[in-house]
Every structure is written in C-alpha cells, then in structure tokens.
Amino acid sequence: MGCLDLPTIEDQLKRRWTYPEHWFQKQNDLWDSRSNFIYDLPDFEVLISRIKLESQAHNLDYQHFFQYAINRWYNYWSARAVEQVFCEQRGVVAAQNAKDRLVDFSINRINFDLKTSVFPKAFNQDLAFAKANPAQLINWLYTHQSTGRRFHLENRLFIIVHKADGRHYRLKAEISWLQGLIADYVSTFDASKLVAVSTINSKSVFADIIWAVR
C-alpha cells in the first residue's frame, strides 16, 4: 500500500464529525461485503455518494447502512494513518506482509498488532484506575475481544482514546496529535515495561497501552 498524505487524511476523517456517531447494526459478513468499497475511497464526499448508490442497489435501510459504512471507513483510514505514523519512527519496521492480521509492525524487533479503541464502558473501573493499573485493562481487553476474524492471542499495542466531552471517537481523527504521542512512546520504548498477558495456552504474549486522553 502506498504512503498516505497524513494532513489530507486527517482533514477527510474530520469531515465525518458532521454526522452523529451511531451503530445501528452489529458488524456482519453480508454488510461488510456490501461496504468493502470503503477501502478504496479516502475522499469522504465520494464515500457518501457511493453509500447512497449501494444502499439503493441492494435495497438497504439507508440510515443504517450509511452509519455502518462511514464507521467502517473512519476506523479503517484512521488505523491506516496511525500505522503509517508508527512505521515512520526510528526503530519501527512495517510487517513484510501488509495483510498479516497478527502483525502490523515491529518495535526493536518485537512484533505488534495495533488496535485503537475507545476506553471500554464495560470495564468495571474508571479511567484513573486503568491508567494506574494498565495490566488489568490489558488482560480485560484480551479476554473481551471480539470472537471474529480479528481475535488472536499475540502481542498487541493498544491506543486507548478518551475525550472528556464523551466524543471519544473524534480522537481517532486527530492524526497530528497522535503523531506526537506515538513519537514519544517509540523514542522511550522499553521492552521490560511491557505487560505479560495471561492466556489460556500459556504462551508468552506481551502488550502495552498508549493513552490518548484529552
């Protein structure tokens, strides 16, 4: 995959903010297949036009499909941009296979899958507790991850976003701000501070959290 123009992607992502965030429907294979055009359309206005065409062609509920597609689009292009930011840092090497679902890059030769997530409401402690006890949240995230294609028990690096006004998802579009957090993390990376994750198969799995809080 080619390099993204990060300021342009940030601008496109922020155009999604015009619309309220809703998930009317759980992710499923059928609607994924209907909306896989999101991978080819970084321009938000082009995306909107395509969503309308696809919803009409397949007789889908427009509002439900609209939210489904723009949420997938938003998460995908944010993840692409953030992954590129990591790979631009010294000591970070992109995975040789861009389609490897277990590894996005390595830091100092340690492989990681990257996942950006909103601080989970279902975690039974508040943000302050989680920041003071990251191992508890990390183990919770592994235990409660989705059971679909993205499920795995390998090394993971989490970016946890949390915004004081409750619009946490907006931080996924703040690429230039995230760039600073990522650069600071990588420049001070210490493998000895990674959290050892408790897994059912007793293999060595390590993870960490970058806190993206405003």
N, C-alpha and C positions, 0 to 999 in steps of 0.2 A: 504494500500500500504506500502511496506517495505521502510526502510530508504535507501537513495542513498549514494554512496561514492562520496562526492562532488568534490574532486580533479579529480576523474576519469570522472565524468560527464562534468566538465569544459574542460578537455582535449578533450573529444569527441565532445563537442559543437564547439570548436575552429577549428576542422577539417573541419567544414562546410565553413570556411573562404576561403578555396581553390577555391571555386566557386563563381562567381559574384551573387549578390542578384537580382532576378527578380521575379515579379509576373505577369505571362502571362495571368492568368485567375482568375476571381473573385471566391471566395470560394462558393461552392455549395454542395448540399447533395450527388449528384452522385459521384463526385470526392472525397468527404470526405469518403464515404463508400469504395471507391477503395483504399484509402490510410490509413485506420484506423489501419493498421499494425504498424504504427509509434509509437503507444502507448506501444508496446511490444518489441521494438528494440532500446535500448540505445546505441548500438555499431554502429558507423557511417558506417563502411565498410560493415557490414551486411545489413544495411539500403540500401546502394547503390545497392547491389545485388538484394534485394527484389524489389526495384523500377523497375529495368530492367525486372524482371520476370513478374511483374504485368502489366507493360505497354505493353509487348508482348502478354500476355494472353488476354487482353481486347482491343488490337489494339488502344492504346492511343498514341498521339504525345509524343515521349519520352522526348524531352527537356521541354515541357510544364508541363508534369506530374512530371518529375524529380524536377523541381523548386517548384512545388506545394507541393510535398511530403516532400522535405527537409526543406522548410519553415515551414510547419506544425510541423514537427519533432523538429526543432530548437526551435520554440516558446513553444512547449509543455514541452520539457525537461528542458529548461531554467526556465519556470514557476514552474515546479515541484521542481527544486533545490532551487529557491528563496523562495518558500513557506516553504520548509523544514528549510531554514535558519531562517525565522521568528519564526517557531514553536520551534526552539532550544533556543529562547531567554526567559529570565525570564519574567513572566507576560503574555506570549502569549500561548494560548491554541488552538490546532487544532480543526476544526469543527468535531463534533461527526460523521456526515455523510460525508465521503470523496467525495461523488457525489453531495453534495449540491452545486448548481450553484450560490447561493446567498451569501454563507458564506464560506470563506477559513479558517479563524481563528478569535479569539478574542484577543484584547489587553486590559488588565484591564477590562475584561468583556464586551467590546464593540465589536460587530461583524463587520467584514470587508470582502469584496470581494477584492482580489488583482488583479491588472491589470498593467502589464508592457507595456509601449507604447513609441514609438518614438515621440519626440516633433512634433506636427502636423504642416505641412506646411500650411494647410488651416486656421489656427488660424491667425487672422488679425493683430497680434502684434509679436514682436520679443521675443527671449528668455529672455532678460533682463527685458522687461516689464512683462512677465509672472511670472518671479521669484519675482518681486516686487508686483505683483497683482495676487496671485495664485487663488483667488476666481473666477476671470474672466475666467481663463483657466479651472478650475474645472467645472464651470457651462457650459462652451462651450463643454467640453468632455461629459458631461451627455446629452446635447442636441443633439450632433452629433454622439452618439454611434450607432453601427450597430443595425438594427432592427430585427436581427435574434435571435437565442436561447440565446445569451449572454446579450440581452437587459434586463435591470432592473433599478429600481429606489430605490436602497438600499444603505447602507453605502459602500463606496469604498475607497481603498487606492491605489493611483497611484504611480508607479515608472516611472518617465519620463526620458528617456535616450536621450542624445545629445552629439555627438562627433564632435570636431572641424573640422576634415577632411571630415565630411559628412557620414562616415560609421557608422551611429548611431547603426545599428542592432548589431554590434560587441560587444557593451557593455552588451548585454543580456547574453553573454557567460562569462563575467568577474565575475564569481561567488565569488571568494575570495575577490575581491574588493567590490562588492556589499554587501558582508557579513559585512564589516566594516561600511558601510553606514547604513545598517539595524540595526546593534547593537547600533550605536549612536542614531538612531531615537527612538528605543524602550526604551533605557535607559533614555531618556529625554521626553518620551511621555507625552503630556499634553492635556487631552480631551477638555479643554477650548479653545484650539487653533484650533480645527477642524473647517472646513468651513461648514456652513449651506447651503445646496443646495436648490435652488429654483426648486420645482417640481410641475407638473400640478395637483397633487392630494393633495397638501398642507401637506403631511406627513413630519415628521421630518427625514431628511436624512443628514448625515454628511460625509465629505471626507477630504482627505489631500493628499499632494504630497511629495514624496521623490525625490529630484533632483539628478540624476546620470549623471553628466556632466564632460566631460574631454576635 
